[in-house]
Amino acid sequence: MFKIILNVIPRPLLIRLSYLVRPILAFFLKGETYTDPIDNKSFTKFLPYGYGQQRNNVLSPSTLSLERHRLLWLYLKNETDFFTAKKRVLHFAPEQCFLNRFRELNNLDYTTTDLLSPIADVKADICNLPFEDNSYDVILCNHVLEHIPDDTKAMQELYRVMKPGGYGIFQIPQDLNRDITFEDDSITDKAERAKIFGQYDHVRIYGRDYFDKLRSIGFKVEEIHYTSQLPDSEIDKYRLAKGEIIPVVYK
């Protein structure tokens, strides 16, 4: 039944409805099998999610986080001082599962930005940011660059506003079996773009050369295979995507 609903309802409406009904879903799915590390609530199962082809058991009933959100949370919590040290943070297209939690952290000077999102603090084009050079200790820019036609300019802007010694996490949908990023501006049909690129509003499929492109901008890049550091039992418990790489960049 959930698969049918998720396939029929448009994604923006589905997200709004999900936030209204999530307390109900969380109550009825309460259990001990799977845990969302963002709020530490446990369930008998997670919900299916995905464009076109659904991924089973991936959408948290409580925070509505997906695999990449939970992986990022675990990395920030276990491997960084993000939750304790004084940091000036810039967060692009802030995810709902993080937004209020990050805003409530007293150690962060936290700013959100997006060109269209009504919940962002600053409306801005990632290719022409209104921030001064060397402004931010941490930049979070996840699942954004695949939407940007001129991702080189966007990366240059991210580098410009990051403080020397700062770091960023720039997650993207990535085909690790593909050496070279694929893009084709001649494909304009939305259905065809969704079929080829995964979503109608994606403009490329990043390959492994994504990391080298970041390096060409000036970033030092670490390809963090974080799930390789976790036991299979935790990967399953937190419903993570085994093998996903976290791109951590430094200036």
C-alpha positions in Angstrom: 0.0 0.0 0.0 2.8 2.5 0.9 4.4 1.8 -2.5 1.2 2.7 -4.3 0.8 5.9 -2.4 4.4 7.0 -2.8 4.2 6.4 -6.6 1.0 8.4 -7.1 1.4 11.4 -4.9 3.8 14.2 -6.2 7.0 14.4 -4.1 6.5 17.9 -2.7 3.0 17.1 -1.6 4.2 13.7 -0.2 6.8 15.4 1.9 4.3 17.9 3.4 1.8 15.1 4.1 4.6 12.9 5.6 5.4 15.6 8.2 1.7 15.7 9.1 1.3 12.0 9.5 4.7 11.0 10.8 3.7 10.9 14.5 1.1 8.4 13.5 3.5 6.4 11.4 6.1 6.4 14.1 3.6 5.2 16.7 2.3 2.2 14.6 5.8 1.2 13.4 7.4 1.5 16.8 9.7 -1.5 17.5 13.3 -2.6 18.1 14.5 -3.8 14.7 15.8 -0.6 13.1 17.0 2.7 14.7 17.2 6.2 13.4 20.4 7.6 15.0 19.3 11.2 14.5 16.6 10.9 17.2 17.4 7.4 18.5 13.9 6.1 17.9 13.4 2.5 16.8 10.9 0.8 14.6 9.8 -2.6 13.2 10.6 -1.2 9.7 11.3 2.0 7.8 9.2 3.2 4.9 9.9 2.8 1.1 11.2 5.7 -0.9 12.6 6.7 -4.3 12.0 8.2 -7.6 10.5 5.7 -10.0 11.9 2.5 -8.5 11.3 2.4 -4.7 14.0 1.4 -2.2 12.4 -0.6 0.6 12.9 0.1 4.3 14.9 3.4 3.9 12.7 6.4 5.0 12.7 6.9 8.8 9.1 7.3 10.1 10.2 9.8 12.7 12.7 12.2 11.1 12.0 11.3 7.5 15.8 10.8 7.1 17.2 8.7 4.3 20.4 6.6 4.1 22.7 9.6 3.3 21.3 11.7 6.2 21.8 9.0 8.8 25.4 8.3 7.4 26.2 12.0 7.6 24.8 12.3 11.2 26.9 9.4 12.4 30.1 10.7 10.8 29.6 14.2 12.2 28.8 12.8 15.7 31.5 10.2 15.9 34.3 11.6 13.8 34.2 15.4 14.2 33.7 18.1 16.8 30.7 19.6 14.9 28.4 19.2 18.0 30.8 20.7 20.5 33.3 23.2 19.0 32.5 26.8 18.1 31.9 26.8 14.4 30.5 29.2 11.8 28.4 26.9 9.6 26.9 27.5 6.2 24.2 24.9 5.2 22.9 24.8 1.6 19.3 23.5 1.0 18.9 22.5 4.6 17.4 19.1 5.2 14.4 19.0 7.5 15.8 16.2 9.5 18.8 18.4 10.4 17.5 22.0 10.3 16.0 22.5 13.8 18.6 20.2 15.5 21.5 22.2 14.1 19.8 25.6 14.9 19.5 24.5 18.5 23.2 23.8 18.9 24.6 26.7 21.0 28.1 26.1 19.7 27.2 26.9 16.1 26.8 30.2 14.3 24.4 28.6 11.8 23.2 30.0 8.5 21.1 28.3 5.9 20.9 29.3 2.3 19.1 28.3 -0.9 17.9 29.9 -4.1 14.2 28.8 -3.7 13.6 27.2 -0.3 11.3 29.3 1.9 12.9 27.9 5.1 16.4 29.1 4.2 17.8 32.1 6.1 19.4 33.7 3.0 18.1 33.4 -0.6 21.2 33.0 -2.7 22.5 31.6 -6.0 25.3 29.1 -5.2 27.2 30.4 -8.2 27.1 34.0 -6.9 27.1 33.9 -3.1 26.6 37.1 -1.1 29.1 36.1 1.6 32.6 37.4 2.1 35.7 35.4 1.4 37.0 33.0 4.1 33.7 33.3 6.1 32.8 29.7 7.2 34.5 27.0 9.2 32.1 24.3 7.9 30.0 24.1 4.8 27.4 21.5 4.2 26.3 21.2 0.6 24.6 17.8 0.1 22.7 16.6 -3.0 22.8 20.1 -4.5 25.6 20.2 -7.1 23.9 17.6 -9.3 21.2 20.3 -9.9 23.6 23.0 -10.9 24.5 23.5 -14.6 27.8 25.3 -13.8 29.0 23.2 -11.0 32.6 24.4 -11.5 31.5 28.0 -10.6 29.5 26.6 -7.7 32.6 24.7 -6.4 34.7 27.9 -6.8 32.2 29.8 -4.7 32.2 27.2 -2.0 36.0 27.3 -1.9 36.0 31.1 -1.8 33.7 31.4 1.3 35.3 28.6 3.2 37.9 29.6 5.8 41.4 28.4 5.5 41.6 25.3 7.6 37.8 24.8 7.3 36.1 21.8 5.9 33.0 20.9 3.9 30.9 17.8 3.2 29.6 17.8 -0.4 27.5 14.6 -0.8 26.1 13.8 -4.3 24.3 10.9 -6.0 27.3 9.1 -7.4 27.8 6.0 -9.7 31.0 4.6 -8.4 31.2 2.2 -11.3 31.4 5.2 -13.7 34.9 6.7 -14.1 33.7 9.8 -15.9 30.8 12.1 -15.0 28.0 12.0 -17.6 25.9 15.0 -18.7 23.9 15.8 -21.8 22.1 19.2 -22.1 20.3 18.0 -25.2 18.1 15.7 -23.1 15.2 18.1 -22.2 12.2 15.8 -21.7 11.5 15.5 -18.0 10.6 11.8 -18.2 13.7 11.0 -20.1 15.9 13.0 -17.8 14.4 11.2 -14.8 15.1 7.9 -16.5 18.7 8.7 -17.3 19.8 11.0 -14.5 17.6 9.6 -11.7 15.5 12.8 -11.3 14.1 15.2 -13.9 15.9 18.1 -12.3 19.4 16.5 -12.2 21.8 17.6 -14.9 24.5 15.0 -14.5 25.5 11.6 -13.1 28.7 12.0 -11.1 31.4 9.4 -11.5 34.6 8.8 -9.6 36.1 11.8 -11.2 34.0 14.0 -8.9 36.7 13.9 -6.3 39.4 15.1 -8.8 37.2 17.9 -9.9 37.0 19.1 -6.3 40.8 18.9 -6.1 41.2 20.9 -9.3 39.3 23.8 -7.5 41.9 23.7 -4.7 40.3 21.5 -2.1 42.1 18.8 -0.3 39.7 15.8 -0.6 39.2 12.8 1.6 37.0 10.0 0.2 35.6 8.6 3.5 34.4 5.0 3.1 32.6 5.3 6.5 30.4 2.2 6.2 33.6 0.1 5.9 34.4 1.2 9.5 31.0 -0.1 10.8 29.9 -3.7 11.5 27.2 -5.1 9.1 24.9 -5.2 12.1 25.0 -1.4 12.5 24.7 -0.8 8.7 21.5 -2.8 8.8 20.3 -1.4 12.1 20.6 2.2 10.9 19.6 1.4 7.3 22.7 2.8 5.6 23.8 2.4 2.0 26.9 0.1 2.3 29.8 1.5 0.2 28.5 5.1 0.0 31.5 7.5 0.1 31.4 10.8 2.1 33.3 13.5 0.2 35.0 15.6 2.9 36.9 18.6 1.6 39.4 21.0 3.2 40.8 24.4 2.4 
